[in-house]
């Protein structure tokens, strides 16, 4: 490999890492922003999150087709432009429609909520396209297999760093939630997001990225990626995984932010930030060991441990409390909260490796079908909207409070059980007789 080739590969890797961080920045705004709306409209707590992830259902396959038709760079640029527009619409909800009643009743729903939801949907289109770009390219840049997973986990480390900071900053800006709290409280963060998208657009415009999908325009697909059992079951696993990843910190944030003490929203944001910090640590450790420890072994281990942690959180008496960690350098605030919270945010260590692990296992051996499979995976990210919405509904049906919120985590246990099944049995490729051809380009040779 020549020195110029190594430089091109490094630029491509760094660019994908940057995009990975932006995905988490936009996605993790939805849950804490939802707390603002949910305090005024009970049903709206996870509505923004639902809209954000519903976009994947409609954009998953088109995003995969965009990747083939336009390439990685153009798809990323389109996504960044859409993201800036989506955040702009959310920002608009802080100044427009607050006095316009759309749905009457005892607690009339105003237009600004629906403006926000539209912005969340548009941002969902953005992160779907960005995800479609970053995952297959990082996997291919690593050459697939354990090395490909290692590169995905490395990018995921930056993703988790961004995810750690987002709910933390929202919590710090909001402080204590009241019915008078509006999106104006988080306008500085939304504005910063818009600026970042614009800067990222400018930077990526000047970066040359090799297009590994260029030869796929003429490729004929004799089968669907779903003809491979391990891919089909992997698609389902992604659906549940994203529901787990978003549901654990989302419900934790919603639960603690409604506790009756000063600065509850800030402490809740700090606990959610600790979850994403655990994900950062987990992905960093996985980056180190993934070249030597198989993806399957990692997945079996983390899914088993995650089930144990959630069960401990469910059965632990609620009157046992602890002072949550305070990390001054990250502005993470502490508060006296149920010890259950500790085991929930520790789950981030386990969920940290699941996205890259499932993607790696489910696309192994797919050859030319990898890009098509990526689009299907993006569709199933809608699970991050549907499953937390169901979990939040369960919490409210059970009366809210500690009892309602903690028992909603039985849904998380069920989803983790499926992930464990997939890791042990479902990820085995039993369709090796189907011709897959070669990957269009080995990115290690670019």
N, C-alpha and C positions, 0 to 999 in steps of 0.2 A: 504494500500500500504506500503510495507516494505521500510526501509531506503536504502537497496541495489537497489531495484526497482526504487526508486526515483532518485538515482544517475545515473542509466543506462538511464532513461528518460532524465535527464538533459544533459548528454553527447550527446545523440542523438540530442537534440534540439540545443545545441551549435554548433555541427558539421554541422547541416543543415543551421544554421545562417551564418556560415563561408562560406559555399558553395554559399549561396544566394548573399553574397558580391562579390564573384569571378565572378558570372554571369554578374553583372553590370559592373565590371572592364573591362572584355573582350568586352562586347557588346558596351559600350560607347566609345571605342577607334575608332569604325568604322566611325562615322560622322566627328570628327575632323581630323582623318587621311585622310578622303575623301576630306577635304578642300585642303590638300596638293596636291593631284592628280587633283582635280577639277580646281585648279588655272592654271594648265598646259593643262589639257584636260577637256573641259567644260562638256562633257557627263559623266565624271568619278566621279563627286562630290558625288553621292550617290551610286556608283557602288559597293564599298566595303561593304556598309551597305546592299545593295541588296544581295550580295553573302553571307554575314553573316546570313541573315534571310532566304535565299533560302534553306540553309542547313536544316532548320526545316521541310520543305516540304518533304524532302527525309528521314529525320532521326526521325520524330515524332513517327510513329508507331513502327519502329524497336527499338527505345529507350524504348517505353512502354513494348515491348516484352523482352528486355534485363532486365528490372526491374523485370519481373516475373521469368525469367529463371536464372538470376545471382544474383538478390537481390540488395539492395540499395548500399552496400559498394563496391562491385565489379564494379557496373555500375559507381559509383562516381570515382573510381580509374582509370577506362578506360577513362573516360571523362577528368580527370586531365592530363593524359598522352597525349591525343589527343590535349588538349589545349596548352601544352608546345610545341608540334610539330608545331601547327598552328602559334603561335607567333614566333617560330624560322624561319618559312618560310617567315613571314612578315619582320622579321629582315634581312633575306637574300636579300630582294628586295632593301635594302639600299646600297648593295655592288655588286650585280650581275645584269647584263642585262641592265644597263643604256645606253650602246652604241650599243645594238642590236636592230635594227628596225624590228618590226613585221608587222606593217601596215604603208605603205608609204603615202605621201601626203604633203600638206603645213606644217602640224604639225605632223610629224611622231610619231607613238606610239611605245614605246620601250618595251622590254621584261620585264623589272622590274615591270611595272604596272601589268602585268598578273601574275607575281610571287606573288605580294602583294594580288591580288584578290584570288589566290589559297589559300594563308594563311588565308584570311578572311573567305573563305568557310570552311576550316578545323576547324577554331575557332568556326564557327557556329555549326558544329557537336558537339563540346565540350559543348557549353552552352545549346544546346538542351537536351543533356543527363543529364546535371546538373539540368536543370529545371524540367525534368521528375522525378528526385529523390526528389528534395526539396519540391515541392508544395504538392503532396499527403501526404508525410510523416508528414509535419508540420500540415496539416489539420487533419490528423488522430491522431497525438500526442495531439492535442487540443480536440479531441473527436468529431470533426465535428461541425456543427452549428455555432453560434456566437463565441464560444470559439475557434473553429478551425480557423475561420477567424481572430480572435485576434492574434493567433500565427503566421499566415501567414503575417499579417501586421507588427508584431514585427520583423520578418526576413526581411521584405521589408524595414524596417528602415535602417538596415545595408546595404542593397542593394542600397538604395538611397545615403547613405554616400559615398560609393564607386563610385557611378555615379556622385556625386558632384565633387569629386576630379579628376576624369579622364580627362574630357574636360578642366578643369582648368589647370592641369599640362601640357597638350598638348599645350594649348594656351601660357603658360609661356615659354615653350621650343621653340616654333616657333616664337613668337613675331609678326613680320610683314611678311605676305606671299609675296613671289616673285616667278617667274617662275624657279628660281634656287633652291628653297627650296625642299629638298628631305626627304625621310624617315630617313636619317641619323640624322636629327634634333631631332627625337623622339626616337632614339635608346636606350637611358638610360631608358625610360619608358617601352619599349618593353622587354628589358633585365630584368628589375625588375619584370615584369609580369611572365616571364619564371621561375625566381627564386622562386616566390610565388607559382606557380603551383607545382614545385618540392618539396618545403617545405610542401605544403598542402598534396601532395601524401604521403610523409613520415609520417606525423602526422596521417592521416586517416588510414594508413596501420596498426597502432598500436591501433586504437580505435575499441572497440567491439560495433557493432550496431545490435540491434535486427532486424530481417527481417520479417516485417509484411506481405510480399507477399509470404512467403514460401509455404503456403497452396494453393496458386492460381494455381500452376502448373497442378493440377488435376481438376480444376473447369471447368465446361462446360458452355458455353455461348449460351443461346437459342436465344438471340437477339443482335443487335448492340446497343451501347449506343445512337446512333442517333434515335433509336425508341422512345426515350423520347424527346418530343418537346422542353422542357426547356434546354435539353443538346444540341440539334441541333442548336437552336437559340443562345445558349451560345457559341458554337464553332464559329459562325459567329461574335458574339460580341467580342471574343478574337482577331479575325483577324483584325477587325477595331480598337480595343483598342490599340494594339501594334503599328499600323500605326499612331495613335494619339500620343502615348507616345514618339515615336521616331521622328515623323514628326515635332512636335512643336519646340523642341530645335534644331533639325537638320537644319531646314530651317532658324531659328533665327541665328544660328551659321554661316551658309553659307551667309546669307544676310549681317550681320554686318562685317564679316571678309573681305568682298569685298568693304566696305566703304573706302573712301579716307582720312584716317587720320593715323598718326603714331601709331603703336601698335594695329591696328584694330583686328587682329587675337586673340591677348591676351584679348581684351575687349569682343570679341565675345565668346571666351571660358569662360570668367567670367560670361556672361549672361546665357550661357547654364548651367554653374555650379550652378547659382542661381535657375534655373528651377529644377535641381536635388536636391538642398537644400530644395526647397519648397516641393518636394516629400518626402524628409526625415521628414520634420516637419509634413506633412499630415499623413504619415504612423505612426509616433510616437503618434499623437493625436488619430488616429483610433485605435491604440493598446490599448489606455486607455479606449475608449468608446465602443469598439466593443462587450464587454461582456454585455452591457446594451442596446445599440442602434442596431437595426436589420440591417443586411447587406443590405436589400432591401431599407430601409429608407436612409441609407448612399449613396447608388448608385443613387437614384432619386435626392437627394440634389446635389451631386457633378457634375453629368452630366448636370443638369440645370444651375448651376453656371458657369461651363466651357463654355457652349454655350454662355452665356451672356458675359463672359470675352473676348472670341475670337471675338464676334460681335463688342464689344467696340474697340478692337484693329484694326479691319478692317475699321471702320467708323471714327476713330479719325483722325483729320488732321495731315498729316505727318510733317508739319513744327513746331509742338509742340514737344519740346525736353526736356530732363532732364538729369542730371548727374547720371549715373547708380551707385548703391551702391558700396562702397568700404569696404571690410571686411579684414582688415590687417591680422587677425589670420588665415584666409583661403587663403591669397594671392589673393583675388578677386580684380581685377583692375577695375577702373571706367573710363568712357568716356562719352562724350555728345552724346546721342543717342535718336532716336524718342521715345516719350512716349508710343507708341504702344508696345514697347518691355516689359514694365512693366506688362501689362495685359497678355502678352504671357507667361512670366516666372512664373506669379502667377498661371497659369493653373496647374502647378505642384502640388499645394495643392489639386486639384480636381482629377487629374489622378493618384495620389498616391495610392488611395484605390481601383481603378478599377480592377486591375489584380486579387488581392485576392478576391474582391467582386464577380466578374464574375465567377471565378473558384468555389467559395463557393456555389453560387446560382445554377450553372449549374451541379454540382456533388451531390447536396443534394438529398438524397433518391435513389441514384444509386446502393448502396450496392456493390455486387461483380463486377459491371460494372465500378467502379471508375477508376481502373488501365487502362482499355481499353480507357476510356474517356480521361485520362491524355495524352495518346499518340496522340489522335486526337487534343487536345488542342495544343500540341507541334507542330503539323503540321501547324496549323493555325497561329502560330507566324510568319510565312512567311509574314504575313501582314505588319510586321515591316520593311520589305525590299521593298515590292511591293508598298504600299501606299505612303511612303515618296519619292520613285523614281518617282511616278506619280505626286506627289505634286511638286517636283523639276522641272519636265518637264513642268508643268503648269506655274511655275514661269519664266522659260526661254522662253516659248512661248509668255508670256505677256511682254517680254522685259527685265526681270530682274529688278534690282533696287528696290526701296521701293514699287512701284506700283505692279510689278510682284510678288515679294515675299509675300507681305501682302495679295494680292487677291488669292494666292494659298491656303490660309487658309479657303476658302469656302469649300474645300474638308474636312477639319477637322470638320467644322460645321456639314456637312452632316453625318459624321461618329459618332459624338457626339449625333446627333439626334437619330440614331439607338440605341446607348447605353441607352439613356433615354427610348426609346420604350421597350427595353429588360427589363430594371429595373422595369417599370410600369406593363407591360403585359406579355412579353415573358418569364420571369423567373418563372412563375407559373407552377408547375408540374401537368399536366392534365392527365398523364399516370400512375397514382398510381395503376392501375389494373394489371400492368405487374409485375410478381414475380421477386424480385431482390436478394433474399437471404440475408445473413448477411455479414458484413465486415469480412474478414478472421481472423483478430485479432483486438481486442480493445487495442490500444497502451497504454491506461491509466492503463491497468492491467499488462503491461510488467514488 
